[in-house]
Amino acid sequence: MAEIIQERIEDRIPELEQLERVGLFSRAEIKAIIKKASDLEYKIQRRALFKEDFINYIQYEINLLELIQRRRTRIKYSFKKDEIEHSIVHRIQGVFRRASAKWKDDVQLWLSYVVFCKKWATKAQLSKVFSAMLAIHSNKPALWIMAAKWEMEDRLSSESARQLFLRALRFHPECPKLYQEYFRMELMHAEKLRKEKQEFEKADMDMGSFDHSEEILNGELARIIYKNSISKIKGAEFHVSLLSVAQLFDFAKDLQKEIYDDLQAMHTDDPLTWDYVARRELEIQSQPGDEQPLTKQAKAAEVGRREERCCAVYEEAVKTLPTEGMWKCYINFCLERFSKKTSSEFLRGKRLERTMISFRKAHELKLLSESQYKQWIELLLPRDFFMEALEVAEAGIELFKDSVTMWQMKLQVLIASKSPDIAMFVEEAFVYLKPQVCLPLWISWAEWSEGTQSHEDTEAIYKKAILAITGTSSVTLKDKYLDWAYRIGGNKKAKTVFKSLQENRPFSVDFFRKMIQFEKEQESCKMANLREYYERALREFGSVDSDLWMDYIKEELNHPLGRPENCGQIYWRAMKMLQGESAELFVAKHAMHQAGH
């Protein structure tokens, strides 16, 4: 092995000599490079190989290449690239080849190889890398697409890109993304040919070598792909995706119309088709050819007319296809338009009215989902439509009795309308809901009580909640209870709550950190109390939280009543309790602290 390493170092000597001769590196730097290279070579030549060693080797060589580039720029020297950079690039490629042969399944390693070749290697070399990668990872459509895009956009070889897509489709005959990108590629190719033809005609050159038919120039190959793909991949979503691609190319109007007509004919029972047809109306002017600049009022009126046309299509859609999915599309459209900013009061009012009506109609037909009831209430509440919001919430609960979201929405309505029945309502909710899902209700109830009820009533709610909610869900509740106690009664009240909960596991680290912070905010901050809180926290989190140990050490060092002599003992306790990465992190932090950082 030593002979191999020595031989590889000797192979570097010509390039290193050149680096020194032309003044890019000093003799001392060359020696440092040789030493580092020897270490790296040893690691990738030993019997037990590790991927990280290959990655480190490659990264070091790439850093060296970039440093050479910067120094060339600085001293304005651009010669001897064959003897210097090309030699390093060739060596990196060799290491990449070994690594990718050893760890064939590592896609990230292959992608790093591709990125390197794109920047430093020739196009022919990158083409070979793609071929080797696809031979192993033929089951990943994204890699085929990447390779084909590179052939089309960087090598300007539409034929190579086409061959890659055709091979990919043999492996993945029902992959929508492959068909979309192949379709896009053929349209790009047709657009490129059309531009070439225009340039020939503009320059009045001989068109003899330009033997592409009008069909090809009009995207006939893309049309064949479209027809083939829809015979294999069903569904309006895929159809719409192809139409969206075709609309990017102005010359493909006939193809766009064909796809649009097929969409309407083949997928009339799909809400997505109606949604797409309706939204197209937003892009169509009411009076084509009128190029006059419009006033603000005229613009608002034009937008209003377009939206009316959209809604007319949606109205027809929900009659033809009265399903929850179709109503969802209609309502989402109304909400999107309502959320658009406008200075026109008329347009804003019209959008709100339209949205309300769509919600009511869908509700009457019992075709609203749980999330849509929530959206409806959220639309009503800011406008103080409390009575209607209450009716909607009650209807939602009637349909989704085991949904904590619906109960919480009704609670929000009751709180906003200052109802006297809040406590009774929450107790009723707990009858229908499982205790473990009720946390949002308990928190909303407690927050309402904090602002409107007595401290005793609020504390009673928190105590009930702690008994009802167990496990990890209770952690948030305990933190909120402690915060509230400190706000209303200072450190004394927080201590009382802390002691009442200190055996009621589980806790969060923040629960203990809050107590530490509360103590530190007191005029007479007692170190004995801080120690108690740190010790309690470390009992729970001492095996995983290195920051707690470090903060404890800093407290003993910095507090006026701290005992620096305890720090050594705390350090060794931490080393015994912390596991794996946490222990390494603690050692690093402790060393940094001792060094004054």
C-alpha positions in Angstrom: 0.0 0.0 0.0 2.9 2.4 0.8 4.2 1.9 -2.7 0.8 2.8 -4.3 0.5 5.9 -2.1 4.1 6.9 -3.0 3.4 6.4 -6.7 0.2 8.6 -6.5 2.1 11.3 -4.7 4.9 11.2 -7.4 2.2 11.5 -10.1 1.3 14.9 -8.6 4.9 16.3 -8.8 4.7 17.7 -12.3 1.6 19.8 -11.5 3.0 20.9 -8.1 6.2 22.0 -9.8 4.2 24.0 -12.2 2.2 25.6 -9.4 5.5 26.7 -7.7 7.2 27.7 -11.0 4.5 30.1 -12.1 4.1 31.6 -8.7 0.7 30.4 -7.7 1.9 28.6 -4.6 5.0 28.9 -2.4 7.4 26.0 -1.5 6.0 25.9 2.0 2.4 25.6 0.6 3.5 22.8 -1.8 4.9 20.9 1.1 1.7 21.3 3.1 -0.3 20.1 0.0 2.0 17.0 -0.2 1.5 16.2 3.5 -2.3 16.6 3.3 -2.5 14.6 0.1 -0.5 11.7 1.7 -2.9 11.6 4.6 -5.9 11.5 2.3 -4.4 8.9 -0.1 -3.7 6.6 2.9 -7.3 6.8 3.9 -8.7 5.8 0.5 -6.1 3.1 -0.1 -6.4 1.1 3.2 -8.3 -2.2 3.4 -11.4 -0.9 5.3 -12.8 1.9 3.2 -15.2 4.6 4.4 -17.3 6.8 2.2 -16.5 9.9 4.3 -12.8 9.5 3.5 -13.6 9.6 -0.3 -15.8 12.7 0.2 -13.2 14.5 2.2 -10.5 13.7 -0.4 -12.8 15.0 -3.2 -13.7 18.1 -1.2 -10.1 18.9 -0.5 -9.2 18.6 -4.2 -12.1 20.8 -5.3 -11.1 23.4 -2.7 -7.6 23.3 -4.2 -9.0 23.8 -7.7 -11.0 26.8 -6.6 -8.0 28.3 -4.8 -5.9 27.9 -7.9 -8.7 29.7 -9.9 -8.8 32.6 -7.4 -5.0 33.0 -7.5 -4.9 32.9 -11.3 -7.4 35.8 -11.3 -5.4 37.7 -8.7 -2.1 37.5 -10.6 -3.7 37.4 -14.0 -2.1 34.2 -15.1 -4.1 31.9 -17.4 -1.5 29.5 -18.9 -0.5 25.8 -18.1 -4.1 24.7 -17.4 -3.5 21.3 -19.1 -0.6 20.6 -16.7 -2.3 21.9 -13.6 -6.2 21.9 -13.5 -6.7 19.1 -16.0 -4.5 16.8 -14.0 -6.4 17.6 -10.7 -9.8 17.2 -12.5 -8.8 13.8 -13.9 -7.7 12.6 -10.4 -11.0 13.7 -8.8 -12.9 11.9 -11.5 -10.9 8.7 -10.7 -11.8 9.0 -7.0 -15.5 9.6 -7.9 -15.5 6.5 -10.1 -14.0 4.4 -7.3 -16.5 5.8 -4.8 -19.6 5.4 -7.0 -18.5 1.8 -7.9 -18.1 1.0 -4.2 -21.4 2.7 -3.0 -23.5 2.3 -6.1 -26.8 2.9 -4.3 -25.9 6.3 -2.9 -27.8 8.7 -5.2 -26.4 11.8 -3.5 -22.9 10.6 -4.3 -23.8 10.3 -8.0 -25.4 13.7 -8.0 -22.3 15.2 -6.5 -20.3 13.6 -9.3 -22.7 15.1 -11.9 -22.4 18.6 -10.3 -18.6 18.3 -10.3 -18.6 17.3 -14.0 -20.9 20.1 -15.0 -18.5 22.6 -13.6 -15.1 21.1 -14.3 -15.3 18.3 -16.9 -16.2 18.1 -20.6 -19.7 17.4 -21.9 -18.6 14.0 -23.2 -17.4 13.0 -19.7 -20.7 14.1 -18.1 -22.6 12.1 -20.7 -20.7 8.9 -19.6 -21.4 9.7 -15.9 -25.2 10.0 -16.6 -25.1 6.7 -18.6 -23.3 4.9 -15.7 -25.7 6.4 -13.1 -28.8 5.5 -15.1 -27.6 1.9 -15.6 -27.7 1.5 -11.8 -30.6 3.8 -10.9 -33.0 3.2 -13.8 -35.8 3.0 -11.3 -35.7 6.8 -10.5 -37.6 8.9 -13.1 -36.2 12.1 -11.8 -32.6 11.1 -12.8 -33.8 10.3 -16.4 -35.4 13.7 -16.6 -32.3 15.4 -15.3 -30.1 13.6 -17.9 -32.5 14.4 -20.7 -32.8 18.1 -19.7 -29.0 18.3 -19.7 -28.8 16.8 -23.2 -31.4 19.2 -24.4 -30.4 22.4 -22.7 -26.6 22.1 -22.3 -25.6 19.8 -25.1 -28.3 21.2 -27.4 -28.9 17.6 -28.5 -32.7 17.1 -28.8 -32.1 13.6 -30.4 -30.1 12.4 -27.4 -32.8 13.8 -25.0 -35.5 12.1 -27.0 -33.6 8.7 -26.8 -33.3 9.1 -23.0 -37.0 9.8 -22.6 -37.9 6.8 -24.8 -35.6 4.6 -22.7 -37.0 6.0 -19.5 -40.6 5.3 -20.6 -39.7 1.6 -21.2 -38.8 1.4 -17.5 -41.7 3.7 -16.3 -44.5 3.5 -18.9 -47.1 5.1 -16.5 -45.0 7.9 -15.0 -46.9 11.2 -15.4 -43.8 13.4 -14.8 -41.8 11.7 -17.5 -44.6 12.3 -20.1 -44.9 15.9 -19.0 -41.2 16.6 -19.4 -41.0 14.7 -22.7 -44.0 16.6 -24.0 -42.3 19.9 -22.9 -39.0 18.9 -24.6 -40.7 18.2 -27.9 -42.5 21.6 -27.8 -39.2 23.3 -27.0 -37.5 21.5 -29.9 -40.3 22.6 -32.3 -40.0 26.2 -31.0 -36.2 26.1 -31.6 -36.7 24.8 -35.2 -39.2 27.6 -35.8 -36.7 30.2 -34.7 -34.0 28.7 -36.8 -36.3 28.8 -39.8 -37.1 32.5 -39.1 -33.4 33.3 -38.9 -32.8 31.5 -42.3 -35.6 33.4 -43.9 -34.5 36.8 -42.4 -31.0 36.3 -43.7 -32.3 35.1 -47.1 -30.2 32.0 -46.9 -30.6 28.7 -48.7 -33.1 26.5 -46.9 -31.9 23.3 -48.6 -30.4 21.9 -45.4 -33.5 22.7 -43.4 -35.6 19.7 -44.1 -38.2 19.7 -41.3 -41.8 19.5 -42.3 -44.6 21.9 -41.3 -46.1 19.2 -39.1 -42.9 19.0 -37.0 -42.7 22.8 -36.8 -46.3 22.8 -35.5 -45.5 20.3 -32.7 -46.7 17.1 -34.2 -44.3 15.0 -32.2 -45.6 16.6 -29.0 -49.2 15.8 -30.1 -48.2 12.1 -30.6 -46.7 12.1 -27.1 -49.9 13.7 -25.8 -52.2 11.1 -27.5 -50.0 8.2 -26.3 -49.8 9.5 -22.7 -53.5 10.0 -22.2 -54.2 6.4 -23.4 -52.0 5.2 -20.5 -52.5 7.8 -17.8 -56.1 8.6 -16.9 -57.5 11.5 -14.9 -58.1 15.2 -15.4 -55.2 16.2 -13.3 -52.7 14.8 -15.8 -54.7 16.2 -18.7 -54.6 19.7 -17.2 -50.9 19.4 -16.5 -50.2 18.8 -20.2 -52.5 21.7 -21.2 -50.6 24.0 -18.8 -47.3 23.0 -20.5 -48.8 23.5 -24.0 -50.0 27.0 -23.0 -46.4 28.1 -22.6 -45.9 27.9 -26.3 -47.7 30.5 -28.5 -47.3 28.5 -31.7 -49.2 25.5 -30.3 -52.8 27.0 -30.3 -54.2 24.1 -32.3 -52.7 21.6 -29.9 -54.0 23.6 -26.9 -57.5 23.6 -28.3 -57.3 19.9 -29.0 -56.2 19.1 -25.4 -58.9 21.5 -24.0 -61.6 19.9 -26.1 -60.5 16.4 -25.1 -60.4 17.4 -21.4 -64.1 18.5 -21.6 -65.1 15.5 -23.5 -63.2 12.8 -21.5 -63.5 14.2 -17.9 -66.9 15.8 -17.5 -67.4 13.9 -14.2 -64.2 15.3 -12.7 -64.4 18.5 -10.5 -60.9 19.5 -11.7 -62.2 19.8 -15.3 -64.9 22.2 -14.3 -62.6 24.1 -12.0 -60.1 24.6 -14.9 -62.8 25.6 -17.4 -64.3 28.1 -14.9 -60.9 29.7 -14.0 -60.1 30.2 -17.8 -62.8 32.8 -17.8 -60.6 35.1 -15.7 -58.1 35.3 -18.5 -60.7 36.2 -21.3 -61.4 39.8 -21.9 -65.1 40.9 -22.0 -64.5 43.0 -25.1 -61.6 41.6 -27.1 -59.5 44.1 -29.1 -60.3 47.1 -26.8 -56.8 48.3 -25.9 -57.9 51.6 -24.3 -56.3 52.2 -20.9 -59.0 51.7 -18.2 -59.9 53.7 -15.1 -59.9 52.1 -11.7 -63.7 51.8 -11.8 -63.6 50.3 -15.3 -60.9 47.8 -14.3 -63.0 46.7 -11.2 -66.1 46.4 -13.4 -64.1 44.2 -15.9 -62.8 42.0 -13.1 -66.3 41.7 -11.8 -67.7 40.6 -15.2 -64.9 38.0 -15.5 -65.7 36.6 -12.0 -69.4 36.5 -12.9 -68.6 34.4 -15.9 -66.5 32.1 -13.7 -69.3 31.7 -11.3 -71.8 31.0 -14.1 -69.6 28.0 -15.1 -69.3 26.9 -11.4 -73.1 27.1 -11.0 -73.5 24.9 -14.0 -70.9 22.5 -12.6 -72.5 22.0 -9.2 -75.8 21.3 -11.0 -74.2 18.8 -13.4 -71.9 17.3 -10.7 -73.4 17.9 -7.2 -70.5 16.4 -5.2 -68.5 17.6 -2.2 -65.4 17.8 -4.4 -67.1 20.1 -6.9 -68.5 22.4 -4.2 -65.0 22.5 -2.6 -63.6 23.8 -5.9 -66.4 26.5 -6.1 -65.9 27.6 -2.5 -62.1 27.7 -2.8 -62.4 29.9 -5.9 -64.8 32.3 -4.0 -62.5 32.5 -1.0 -59.4 33.1 -3.2 -61.2 35.9 -5.0 -62.4 37.4 -1.7 -58.9 37.4 -0.3 -57.6 39.5 -3.3 -57.0 43.1 -2.4 -59.2 45.7 -4.1 -60.0 49.3 -3.6 -63.5 48.8 -5.0 -66.1 48.5 -2.2 -68.6 47.2 -4.8 -66.3 44.4 -5.9 -65.4 43.5 -2.3 -69.0 43.4 -1.3 -69.9 41.3 -4.3 -67.2 38.8 -3.5 -68.3 38.4 0.1 -71.9 37.9 -0.9 -70.9 35.3 -3.5 -68.8 33.4 -1.0 -71.6 33.4 1.7 -74.1 32.2 -0.8 -71.9 29.3 -2.0 -71.3 28.2 1.6 -75.1 28.3 2.4 -76.0 26.3 -0.8 -73.4 23.6 -0.1 -74.6 23.5 3.5 -78.2 23.0 2.5 -77.1 20.1 0.3 -75.0 18.7 3.2 -71.9 18.8 1.0 -69.6 20.8 3.2 -66.5 19.2 4.8 -65.4 19.8 8.4 -62.6 22.1 7.2 -65.1 24.2 5.2 -67.3 24.7 8.2 -64.2 26.1 9.9 -63.5 28.4 6.9 -67.1 29.6 7.0 -67.0 30.5 10.7 -63.6 32.2 10.2 -65.2 34.3 7.5 -68.2 35.3 9.7 -66.5 36.0 13.0 -64.3 39.1 12.0 -67.5 40.7 10.5 -69.4 40.2 13.8 -72.0 37.9 12.2 -72.3 36.1 15.5 -75.8 34.7 15.1 -75.0 33.1 11.8 -71.6 31.9 13.0 -73.3 30.2 16.0 -75.8 28.5 13.7 -72.9 27.3 11.4 -70.9 26.0 14.4 -73.9 24.1 15.7 -74.6 22.6 12.3 -70.9 21.6 12.1 -71.0 19.9 15.5 -74.2 18.1 14.6 -72.4 16.5 11.6 -68.9 16.1 13.2 -69.6 15.4 16.9 -66.2 13.8 17.6 -64.3 16.7 16.0 -62.5 18.9 18.6 -62.0 21.5 15.8 -65.8 22.1 15.5 -66.3 22.3 19.2 -63.4 24.8 19.5 -64.9 26.9 16.7 -68.2 27.1 18.6 -66.2 28.1 21.7 -64.5 30.9 19.7 -68.0 32.1 18.6 -69.3 32.1 22.2 -66.2 33.9 23.5 -66.4 36.5 20.7 -70.1 37.1 21.3 -69.5 37.3 25.1 -71.9 34.5 25.8 -72.6 33.6 29.5 -72.9 29.9 28.6 -69.2 29.2 28.0 -68.5 27.0 31.0 -71.6 24.9 30.4 -70.7 24.5 26.7 -67.2 23.3 27.5 -68.5 20.7 30.0 -70.9 19.5 27.3 -68.0 19.1 24.8 -66.1 17.0 27.2 -69.0 14.5 27.3 -68.6 13.8 23.5 -64.8 14.1 23.1 -62.0 11.8 24.2 -59.9 13.5 27.0 -56.6 13.3 25.0 -57.9 15.4 22.1 -59.4 18.1 24.4 -56.2 20.1 24.9 -57.1 23.0 22.5 -60.4 23.4 24.3 -58.8 23.5 27.8 -56.3 26.1 26.6 -59.0 28.3 25.0 -61.2 28.0 28.1 -58.3 28.9 30.4 -57.2 31.8 28.2 -60.7 33.2 28.2 -61.0 32.8 32.0 -57.7 34.6 32.5 -59.2 37.7 30.9 -62.7 37.6 32.3 -63.0 35.5 35.4 -61.4 35.5 38.9 -58.0 34.0 39.6 -59.7 31.3 41.7 -61.9 30.3 38.7 -59.0 30.3 36.3 -56.8 28.2 38.7 -59.7 25.7 39.1 -59.8 25.3 35.3 -56.0 24.7 35.1 -56.2 22.1 37.9 -59.1 20.3 36.3 -57.2 20.3 33.0 -54.0 18.8 34.6 -56.1 15.9 36.0 -57.9 15.4 32.7 -55.0 15.6 30.2 -52.2 13.1 30.7 -49.0 12.2 28.8 -47.1 14.4 26.4 -50.3 16.5 25.7 -50.1 17.9 29.2 -46.7 19.4 28.8 -48.0 22.6 27.1 -50.7 22.9 29.7 -48.2 22.8 32.6 -46.0 25.5 30.9 -49.1 27.8 30.5 -50.2 27.2 34.1 -46.7 28.2 35.4 -46.6 31.3 33.2 -50.1 32.4 34.4 -49.1 31.8 38.0 -46.0 34.1 37.7 -48.1 36.8 35.9 -50.7 37.0 38.6 -48.7 36.2 41.8 -45.0 36.5 41.0 -42.3 34.1 42.0 -44.1 33.0 45.2 -47.2 31.8 43.3 -45.0 30.2 40.5 -43.1 28.3 43.2 -46.4 27.0 44.7 -47.5 25.8 41.3 -44.1 24.3 40.5 -44.1 22.3 43.8 -47.7 21.1 43.1 -46.6 19.8 39.7 -43.1 18.6 40.3 -44.0 14.9 40.5 -46.6 15.2 37.7 -44.6 13.9 34.7 -43.9 14.5 31.9 -42.3 17.9 31.7 -40.6 20.1 29.1 -37.1 21.5 29.6 -38.8 25.0 29.4 -40.9 24.2 32.5 -37.7 24.1 34.6 -36.0 26.9 32.6 -39.0 29.2 33.3 -38.5 28.7 37.1 -34.8 29.3 36.7 -35.5 32.6 34.9 -38.2 33.6 37.4 -35.7 33.2 40.2 -33.0 35.2 38.4 -35.4 38.1 37.9 -35.8 38.5 41.7 -33.8 41.1 43.5 -32.4 38.6 46.0 -31.8 35.7 43.6 -31.0 32.6 45.8 -28.4 30.2 44.5 -29.9 27.4 46.6 -33.2 27.7 44.7 -31.3 27.8 41.3 -29.5 24.6 42.3 -32.8 22.9 43.2 -34.3 23.8 39.9 -31.2 22.7 37.9 -31.0 19.4 39.9 -34.7 18.7 39.2 -34.3 19.5 35.5 -31.2 17.3 35.2 -33.1 14.4 36.9 -35.5 14.6 33.9 -33.2 15.7 31.0 -29.6 15.1 32.2 -29.0 12.3 29.8 -29.9 14.3 26.6 -29.5 18.1 27.2 -25.9 19.2 27.2 -27.0 22.9 27.5 -28.5 22.3 30.9 -25.2 21.0 32.3 -23.3 23.9 30.8 -25.7 26.5 32.2 -25.4 24.9 35.6 -21.6 25.2 35.5 -21.8 28.8 34.3 -24.3 29.6 37.2 -21.9 28.2 39.8 -19.0 30.3 38.3 -20.9 33.6 37.8 -23.4 33.8 40.7 -22.2 35.8 43.7 -23.1 32.9 45.9 -22.0 30.2 43.5 -19.4 27.6 44.4 -16.8 27.3 41.5 -15.3 24.3 43.3 -18.5 22.3 42.4 -17.9 22.7 38.7 -15.5 19.7 38.4 -18.0 17.4 40.1 -20.8 18.7 37.8 -18.6 18.1 34.8 -17.9 14.4 35.7 -21.6 13.9 36.5 -22.4 15.2 33.0 -19.9 12.9 31.4 -21.5 9.9 33.2 -25.1 10.8 32.3 -24.8 12.2 28.7 -24.9 9.7 25.9 -23.4 9.7 22.3 -23.5 13.0 20.5 -24.8 14.9 23.5 -21.6 13.9 25.4 -19.4 15.0 22.5 -21.3 18.3 22.2 -20.9 18.9 25.9 -17.1 18.3 25.8 -16.8 20.8 22.9 -18.9 23.4 24.6 -17.0 23.0 27.9 -13.6 23.3 26.1 -14.8 26.5 24.3 -16.0 28.0 27.5 -12.7 27.3 29.2 -10.9 28.9 26.3 -12.8 32.1 26.9 -15.2 31.8 23.9 
